[in-house]
Amino acid sequence: MTHVEKPPHVDPERMRHISDAALLDALGAADVAEARPWRRPRPVAAALPAAGADELIGAEVDFLDKGHGRSRLYGFHYLRWMSPLVTAYAETGDPRYAAEWDRLFRQWYDGRDQVRGDWPGLDVIWYSLGVRARAMYVTEALAVLADEPALSDGCWLRMMKTVLGGARWAAEEHDAFRHGNWQFATACELLHTARIFTDLPESAGWAAVATDRVLEHLEHDVRADGGHHERSPGYHGMCLEGLARAAAVEPELDTHPRYQAMRRWLTILSTPAGWVPHLQDSGVVWLDGDRPAEGSHNLAASGYATFRHDHFHTVINYGPYVGHELEPHSHHAALDFVLSGWGVPLAWEGGGPPSYDDPGYYDWYQATRAHNTLLVPGQEYTEDRRAACDVYSVTPEADLFAGHHHGFSARHDREIRFVKGPSPYWVITDRIDAEAIWQIHGLSPWTPHAGGHISGHGPGILVVSLEPPDEILYGSGPARIPDPATRTAEYGEIHSLGLRRRDGRFTVGVFPFRDEPPAIPDGWTVHAHRR
C-alpha cells in the first residue's frame, strides 16, 4: 500500500492507549487532583463560534458513520463541531455545556480505534491535520473547563492523553522536511503545544523538531513574494494562522521576514472591501487586522498579477499547477481572472468546493469551464501548462498584463488592459490557433444589451465583443458569493457567458457599472493590442 504520509508508527502504549499511570508520571503528579488544575500559559484561543451549542445537547452522534463522506469523515474527527460547547461555557459558565463535551468526547475517544476511512493509506485519526486540529481544540477545552466539576476526571484524562499522544506522533511523523500545508500547519501547532505544556519532559524535544520544520517551511515552502507554495489563499491562511499561534509562544517568529511577507501577500490579493478571492481550492478569505495593500502588484513568484484602482480590483492567475500530499489544490485553468468593484464580485469563478466529496468537484470547481479563460472544445487541459507573464506594467493611465500558457495543444496568448480614469474598464485580447470559447461568469443571468451582454442590475458588467461570435453559449454553476456586510460567503449561483469563434481570436471590452448600464466609450478598441 502507498502511504500518504509515513508508514504507520502509532505506538500502542506511548500514543494510542496511554495508561493513567503513565500520563500522571509524565505530568509529575501523584493523582488527577494534583495534575488537573491549569497551571500553564493559556493557549492561543481559536476563533470558534458559540452558535450551535444548544443543538448538541443530547444529540446522538455516530462517530463511525461513513455518511459524512470520504473526505468529510476526516474533518469530522477534527472535533471542531464540538467546540461551540467550549465557547458557550466560556461565555455563560453553564455546566450543561461542559457535561455535553464530556459525554461526546468520551464517546469519541473510546470508539476512535474503530474508525475506518476510504482514503487508502491515510488513517482517519492518526494523520497530520487531524492531530493538529484536535491539539488546538482539546487544549483550549482543557484550559476553559479545567475547574468545572461537570467535566469528569475520566474525560480530563482522555483529553490529556489525546494531546500527549498526538504530540508524540507529530514529532515522529515530521522529523524531516516535506512540502505542503499539512506539515507546515502541524509543525506550528506542535510548537504551540510544546510551549504550553512545558511541564512535560518531552516538550523540549517537540519544540526542537517543530522549530526546525517551521523555519524550513518559511525558507522552502513560502515563495519569495510571501505566497505559500500551493498558491491557495485558504491554505495559505491556514498556515498563517498556525504561524500566528506559534509566534505567540515563540516571539522571534513574529519578526521573521517570510512571516511578514505571508501577511502582505494576502493584502495584495485582497479587494478594497477586505476579502481575498477564492482562487484554486480556496474559500473566500477575510483579512483580519491587516489592510488591503495599495496599488497594483505582480506576485511573480506565486504567479498572480493584480490591478488596483479606486474600488476596482483585478487578480490574474498565471501560476503553475502544484502537487500536494493527497490531491492537488490547483485548478485546470491559467490566465483566468476575477474582477471586483464596489465591494462585490463583477466577474467571478467557481472557486473552492464546500467539500472535496462534492460531486461537482472535478467537473465544475476544478474544471476549466468554471473559470474566466478560454475553453478549447474537445481538448483536455494539461496540468503542465507552462504559464508565464510576458509583460506587466503599471502607469497612471492603464495597467497591463500579457501572458501565455500551453495548457492546450496550441499556445494561448492573452492580454488584459485595465484602463483607468473616471469610468474604468477592461479590454481583454485572446489569440489561440484553434476553435475556442471565450467565457466569463457574472452574478446574474446574461441578457443582450447595446451590442453585447449585460450581467446584473447593478453592480454588474457589460461585455462587448469586437469580433462577432459564431455562437453564444450560456451556463451556470455554484460559487461562494462574498458579503462584506456580514463577512460571510454563502453559496449562490454564477452565470457563464461563452463566445465561440472558429478562428480563436477575441477582443472583448468589460465595462462595469454601479446602477445603470454604462455607455460604451468611444475608442475603447484602441487599447486592444493586435498580435
C-alpha positions as a printed Julia matrix, in Angstrom:
531×3 Matrix{Float64}:
   0.0    0.0     0.0
   1.2    3.51   -0.81
   1.04   5.71    2.28
   0.17   9.38    2.01
   2.38  10.15    4.99
   4.99   7.97    6.69
   4.1    4.3     7.2
   2.04   3.81   10.39
   4.01   4.49   13.56
   1.29   4.74   16.21
   2.85   3.27   19.31
   0.17   1.32   21.21
   1.36   2.48   24.65
   3.04   5.85   24.08
   0.38   7.23   21.7
  -2.76   5.21   21.15
  -3.5    3.89   24.66
  -1.54   5.84   27.25
  -2.3    4.48   30.71
  -3.49   6.72   33.54
  -0.31   5.94   35.47
   1.95   6.76   32.51
   0.16  10.06   31.93
   0.4   11.12   35.57
   4.04  10.09   35.63
   4.72  12.3    32.6
   2.99  15.16   34.39
   4.92  14.52   37.59
   1.7   14.2    39.57
   0.52  11.66   42.12
  -3.13  11.79   41.05
  -5.65  13.65   38.92
  -6.46  16.13   41.67
  -2.85  17.29   41.65
  -2.48  17.29   37.87
  -5.8   18.77   36.73
  -5.58  22.46   37.75
  -4.47  24.58   34.8
  -1.04  25.94   35.76
   0.26  26.54   32.26
   0.19  29.52   29.9
  -3.23  29.95   28.33
  -3.32  28.53   24.82
  -3.89  30.9    21.95
  -7.66  30.87   21.55
  -9.02  29.51   18.29
 -11.76  31.67   16.8
 -14.74  29.44   17.48
 -18.46  30.22   17.47
 -20.91  29.56   20.29
 -23.79  29.17   17.85
 -24.94  25.58   17.65
 -24.02  24.6    21.2
 -27.62  24.08   22.29
 -28.28  21.79   19.33
 -25.55  19.47   20.6
 -27.23  18.93   23.99
 -28.44  15.34   23.97
 -27.51  14.82   20.32
 -26.86  11.23   19.29
 -23.68  11.06   17.24
 -22.4    8.1    15.24
 -18.66   8.6    15.13
 -18.23   5.67   12.75
 -20.76   6.88   10.18
 -19.23   6.97    6.7
 -22.21   9.0     5.59
 -20.16  12.12    6.34
 -18.34  11.45    3.06
 -14.89  10.18    2.15
 -13.11  13.47    2.89
 -15.56  14.93    5.39
 -15.13  11.92    7.67
 -11.58  13.1     8.33
 -12.72  16.64    9.04
 -15.5   15.38   11.31
 -12.86  13.81   13.57
 -11.05  17.13   13.92
 -13.85  17.74   16.51
 -14.24  21.4    15.62
 -18.0   20.87   15.52
 -17.88  20.2    19.3
 -16.08  23.44   20.11
 -19.2   25.64   20.36
 -19.76  23.83   23.68
 -16.46  25.22   24.97
 -17.22  28.72   23.71
 -20.73  28.64   25.16
 -19.36  27.52   28.54
 -16.74  30.3    28.49
 -19.48  32.86   27.8
 -22.12  31.55   30.24
 -20.48  29.28   32.81
 -23.39  26.89   32.32
 -22.19  23.39   33.33
 -24.54  21.78   30.8
 -22.09  22.63   28.05
 -19.17  21.07   29.93
 -21.2   17.95   30.66
 -22.1   17.63   27.0
 -18.47  18.0    25.94
 -17.64  15.3    28.5
 -20.23  12.88   27.1
 -19.31  13.39   23.45
 -15.56  13.42   23.93
 -15.56  10.21   25.95
 -17.71   8.58   23.28
 -15.28   9.73   20.58
 -12.17   8.63   22.47
 -13.49   5.21   23.37
 -14.55   4.44   19.8
 -11.82   6.12   17.79
  -9.88   2.91   17.1
 -12.86   1.56   15.18
 -13.0    4.45   12.68
 -12.12   3.44    9.12
 -11.67   5.8     6.2
 -11.75   5.29    2.45
  -8.55   7.13    1.51
  -6.0    4.31    1.01
  -3.0    4.66    3.26
  -4.4    7.52    5.35
  -5.62   6.9     8.9
  -8.64   9.0     9.87
  -7.37   9.68   13.4
  -3.61   9.48   13.1
  -2.81  11.89   10.31
  -1.31  15.35   10.41
  -4.27  17.69   10.06
  -6.43  15.66   12.45
  -3.72  15.59   15.12
  -3.14  19.32   14.61
  -6.81  20.28   14.85
  -7.51  18.23   17.97
  -4.44  19.73   19.64
  -5.95  23.18   19.05
  -9.49  22.41   20.21
  -8.74  19.98   23.03
  -6.04  22.19   24.56
  -8.45  25.1    24.61
 -11.13  22.91   26.19
  -8.66  21.72   28.83
  -7.92  25.32   29.81
 -11.53  26.55   29.78
 -13.1   23.55   31.5
 -10.27  22.71   33.93
 -12.1   23.69   37.12
 -15.6   22.67   36.08
 -16.9   19.64   38.07
 -19.2   18.71   35.18
 -16.08  17.69   33.27
 -15.24  14.31   34.77
 -11.75  13.21   35.66
 -12.2   10.39   33.19
 -12.79  12.85   30.37
  -9.93  15.07   31.52
  -7.57  12.08   31.39
  -8.73  11.2    27.87
  -8.22  14.78   26.72
  -4.7   14.94   28.12
  -3.85  11.61   26.52
  -5.12  12.92   23.19
  -2.8   15.93   23.35
   0.18  13.94   24.62
  -0.19  11.04   22.2
  -0.78  13.41   19.29
   2.31  15.48   20.06
   4.46  12.36   20.27
   3.09  11.15   16.94
   3.55  14.55   15.25
   7.17  14.83   16.41
   7.96  11.43   14.91
   5.92  12.0    11.75
   7.62  15.3    10.97
  11.26  14.51   11.73
  12.24  15.61    8.2
  11.06  18.39    5.89
   8.43  17.84    3.21
   6.47  20.41    1.22
   2.83  21.16    1.84
   0.35  22.7     4.21
  -0.08  19.51    6.25
   3.41  19.55    7.72
   3.66  23.34    7.91
   0.45  23.79    9.92
   1.09  20.71   12.08
   4.62  21.79   12.97
   3.29  25.21   14.02
   0.76  23.6    16.33
   3.35  21.18   17.71
   5.48  24.17   18.68
   2.46  25.8    20.32
   1.72  22.58   22.22
   5.34  22.23   23.32
   5.46  25.74   24.76
   2.1   25.4    26.51
   2.95  22.03   28.09
   6.48  22.83   29.21
   5.9   20.67   32.29
   6.08  17.57   30.09
   9.67  16.29   29.87
   9.35  15.67   26.13
   8.26  19.19   25.31
  11.77  20.48   24.65
  12.29  17.76   22.06
   8.95  18.56   20.43
   9.88  22.24   20.3
  13.22  21.46   18.65
  11.6   19.34   15.94
   8.79  21.84   15.4
  11.1   24.86   15.24
  13.3   23.19   12.65
  10.31  22.34   10.47
   8.7   25.79   10.79
  11.93  27.57    9.82
  12.42  25.18    6.91
   8.9   25.87    5.67
   9.44  29.61    5.9
  12.57  29.16    3.81
  11.48  26.48    1.32
   7.66  26.33    1.34
   6.94  30.06    1.24
   7.68  31.74   -2.06
   9.83  34.85   -2.33
   6.74  37.07   -2.61
   5.25  35.59    0.59
   2.81  33.16   -1.02
   2.52  29.62    0.26
   3.85  27.0    -2.15
   0.37  25.73   -3.09
  -0.94  29.18   -4.19
  -4.31  28.79   -2.46
  -5.32  31.75   -0.24
  -7.31  29.46    2.07
  -4.45  27.05    2.73
  -2.05  29.98    2.86
  -4.33  31.4     5.56
  -4.35  28.1     7.46
  -0.53  28.11    7.55
  -0.53  31.79    8.51
  -2.94  31.04   11.38
  -0.58  28.3    12.53
   2.36  30.7    12.38
   0.44  33.25   14.45
  -0.17  30.61   17.12
   3.49  29.61   17.04
   4.68  33.23   17.12
   2.54  33.86   20.21
   4.68  31.37   22.15
   7.92  31.89   20.19
   8.11  35.69   19.74
  11.15  35.73   17.45
   8.99  34.18   14.72
   6.87  37.32   14.74
   9.64  39.34   13.09
  10.66  36.69   10.56
  10.62  38.39    7.13
   8.77  35.5     5.46
   6.03  35.64    8.11
   5.56  39.32    7.4
   5.65  38.62    3.66
   2.91  36.0     4.06
   0.67  38.58    5.68
   1.39  41.11    2.93
   0.66  38.52    0.23
  -2.95  38.29    1.37
  -3.31  42.08    1.49
  -2.14  42.31   -2.14
  -4.71  39.75   -3.28
  -7.42  41.35   -1.16
 -10.07  43.57   -2.66
 -10.54  47.05   -1.16
 -13.52  45.57    0.72
 -11.17  43.26    2.65
 -11.83  39.86    1.08
  -9.5   37.68   -0.94
 -10.98  35.82   -3.94
 -11.41  32.06   -3.66
  -8.55  31.16   -6.01
  -7.73  27.48   -6.59
  -9.34  25.27   -3.89
  -9.73  28.19   -1.51
 -12.73  29.66    0.18
 -13.15  33.42    0.39
 -10.59  34.71    2.91
 -11.28  37.8     5.01
  -8.42  39.97    6.21
  -8.13  40.04    9.97
  -6.36  43.13   11.25
  -4.4   43.94    8.09
  -5.47  46.44    5.46
  -5.64  45.78    1.71
  -2.41  46.83    0.05
  -2.39  49.97   -2.06
  -1.53  49.93   -5.74
  -1.08  47.2    -8.33
   1.37  44.35   -7.8
   2.84  41.42   -9.69
   3.37  38.45   -7.35
   5.82  36.9    -9.78
   6.95  34.01   -7.57
   3.35  32.93   -6.99
   2.03  33.68  -10.46
  -0.66  36.23   -9.61
  -0.85  39.71  -11.13
  -3.13  42.37   -9.6
  -4.5   45.72  -10.71
  -5.95  48.13   -8.15
  -7.55  51.5    -8.79
 -10.11  53.21   -6.57
 -12.55  50.44   -5.52
 -11.76  48.21   -8.54
  -9.57  45.14   -8.19
  -8.29  42.52  -10.64
  -6.47  39.24  -10.0
  -4.94  37.29  -12.91
  -3.69  33.75  -12.43
  -0.63  32.71  -14.41
   0.98  30.33  -11.94
   1.91  26.65  -12.09
  -0.08  23.55  -11.27
   1.21  22.48   -7.84
   1.21  18.98   -6.36
   0.05  18.02   -2.87
   0.21  15.19   -0.31
  -3.2   13.81   -1.29
  -4.74  15.75   -4.18
  -3.52  18.99   -5.78
  -5.43  22.16   -4.91
  -4.55  23.73   -8.27
  -7.33  24.21  -10.8
  -7.25  23.41  -14.51
  -7.04  26.99  -15.71
  -4.46  29.66  -16.46
  -4.65  33.31  -17.46
  -8.06  33.32  -15.81
  -9.1   36.42  -13.9
 -11.55  37.73  -11.32
 -12.82  41.31  -11.23
 -14.48  43.22   -8.4
 -15.82  46.68   -7.79
 -17.88  48.47   -5.17
 -17.07  45.67   -2.72
 -18.68  42.85   -4.74
 -17.55  40.41   -7.45
 -18.17  41.53  -11.01
 -16.54  38.65  -12.91
 -16.37  35.62  -10.67
 -15.34  31.94  -10.74
 -16.33  28.62   -9.21
 -13.61  28.72   -6.53
 -13.3   26.01   -3.91
 -15.95  23.38   -3.17
 -18.0   23.03    0.02
 -16.39  19.59    0.37
 -13.95  17.5    -1.62
 -16.74  14.9    -1.68
 -18.9   17.28   -3.72
 -19.97  15.57   -6.96
 -19.03  18.69   -8.9
 -15.51  18.96   -7.53
 -13.78  17.68  -10.67
 -16.17  18.64  -13.45
 -17.02  22.12  -12.11
 -14.87  23.61   -9.36
 -11.52  22.37  -10.7
 -12.56  22.33  -14.34
 -11.59  24.96  -16.9
 -15.25  25.75  -17.57
 -15.67  27.28  -14.09
 -13.01  29.91  -14.83
 -12.78  33.13  -16.82
 -10.5   31.92  -19.59
 -10.61  30.15  -22.95
 -12.06  26.69  -23.5
 -10.99  24.59  -26.48
 -13.83  22.2   -27.35
 -12.8   18.57  -27.46
  -9.45  19.12  -25.73
  -8.49  18.21  -22.17
  -6.47  20.77  -20.26
  -2.95  19.6   -19.4
  -1.5   20.14  -15.93
   1.92  21.07  -17.31
   0.61  24.34  -18.68
   3.87  26.34  -18.56
   2.05  29.6   -17.92
   4.09  32.79  -17.93
   3.84  36.55  -17.67
   5.38  38.29  -20.68
   4.57  41.91  -19.82
   3.41  43.6   -16.65
   3.27  47.38  -16.48
   1.55  49.96  -14.31
   1.0   53.58  -15.39
  -1.39  56.32  -14.27
  -3.44  55.72  -17.42
  -3.62  51.94  -17.56
  -2.3   48.7   -16.09
  -1.29  45.92  -18.48
  -0.75  42.18  -18.22
   0.28  39.99  -21.16
   0.99  36.3   -20.81
   0.68  32.87  -22.38
   0.28  29.21  -21.47
   0.43  25.76  -23.09
  -2.5   24.08  -21.4
  -3.93  23.15  -24.81
  -2.21  21.77  -27.9
  -1.88  25.33  -29.23
  -0.37  28.21  -27.27
  -2.88  30.63  -25.76
  -1.84  34.31  -25.59
  -3.85  36.75  -23.51
  -3.57  40.46  -22.84
  -5.6   42.22  -20.14
  -5.52  46.0   -20.0
  -7.24  47.95  -17.23
  -7.97  51.46  -18.46
  -8.21  53.9   -15.57
  -9.95  57.25  -15.34
 -13.38  58.34  -14.11
 -15.09  55.34  -15.81
 -12.57  52.46  -15.8
 -12.93  49.34  -17.91
 -11.01  46.27  -19.04
 -10.01  45.22  -22.56
  -9.12  41.54  -22.96
  -7.47  40.19  -26.09
  -7.0   36.46  -26.73
  -5.28  34.53  -29.5
  -5.1   30.76  -29.98
  -4.78  28.74  -33.21
  -7.86  26.66  -32.52
 -11.6   26.99  -32.27
 -12.23  28.35  -28.78
 -14.86  29.64  -26.4
 -14.16  32.88  -24.54
 -16.0   32.76  -21.23
 -16.8   34.98  -18.28
 -19.03  34.43  -15.23
 -21.29  37.04  -13.66
 -23.57  37.03  -10.65
 -26.76  37.32  -12.71
 -28.07  35.75  -15.92
 -26.81  37.38  -19.11
 -29.09  39.36  -21.4
 -28.34  41.09  -24.73
 -27.68  44.83  -24.41
 -26.14  47.52  -26.64
 -24.48  45.04  -28.98
 -23.11  42.99  -26.08
 -24.34  41.22  -22.97
 -25.1   42.51  -19.51
 -24.96  40.72  -16.17
 -26.6   42.28  -13.16
 -28.85  45.21  -12.46
 -26.02  46.92  -10.61
 -23.34  46.47   -9.66
 -22.64  44.48  -12.81
 -20.74  44.39  -16.07
 -21.45  44.93  -19.75
 -19.41  42.64  -22.03
 -18.91  43.66  -25.67
 -17.02  41.61  -28.25
 -15.3   43.46  -31.09
 -15.29  40.33  -33.28
 -18.8   38.89  -33.65
 -19.01  35.39  -32.13
 -20.06  32.42  -34.23
 -22.17  31.19  -31.32
 -23.26  32.46  -27.9
 -23.45  29.97  -25.03
 -24.94  30.25  -21.55
 -24.49  28.19  -18.42
 -24.4   28.35  -14.63
 -22.86  26.74  -11.59
 -22.36  27.21   -7.84
 -19.86  29.51   -6.14
 -19.37  31.32   -2.87
 -20.51  34.94   -3.04
 -18.77  37.28   -0.55
 -20.93  39.64    1.5
 -18.8   42.41    3.06
 -21.64  43.44    5.39
 -21.64  40.09    7.18
 -18.12  38.88    6.3
 -19.62  35.65    5.02
 -19.59  33.92    1.65
 -22.55  31.62    1.18
 -23.0   29.54   -1.94
 -25.08  31.02   -4.71
 -25.2   30.68   -8.49
 -22.93  32.28  -11.05
 -23.77  32.54  -14.73
 -21.44  31.95  -17.66
 -21.35  33.74  -20.97
 -19.48  31.91  -23.71
 -18.46  33.43  -27.04
 -17.39  30.79  -29.57
 -15.17  31.65  -32.53
 -13.66  29.22  -35.02
 -10.53  31.34  -35.51
  -9.71  31.65  -31.78
  -9.43  35.46  -31.97
 -11.16  37.62  -29.38
 -11.16  41.29  -28.38
 -13.61  41.91  -25.55
 -14.42  45.01  -23.53
 -15.72  44.63  -19.96
 -17.47  47.76  -18.7
 -18.51  47.9   -15.01
 -21.5   49.84  -13.77
 -22.94  50.53  -10.35
 -26.56  51.38  -11.12
 -27.48  51.71  -14.79
 -25.7   50.07  -17.75
 -22.87  52.3   -18.97
 -22.33  53.91  -22.33
 -19.51  52.25  -24.23
 -16.68  54.79  -24.5
 -15.61  55.85  -27.97
 -12.27  54.48  -29.0
 -12.15  51.66  -26.46
 -10.69  49.34  -29.09
  -7.53  51.44  -29.31
  -6.45  49.55  -26.2
  -6.75  46.19  -27.96
  -3.27  45.04  -28.93
  -3.08  43.08  -32.19
  -0.61  40.23  -32.14
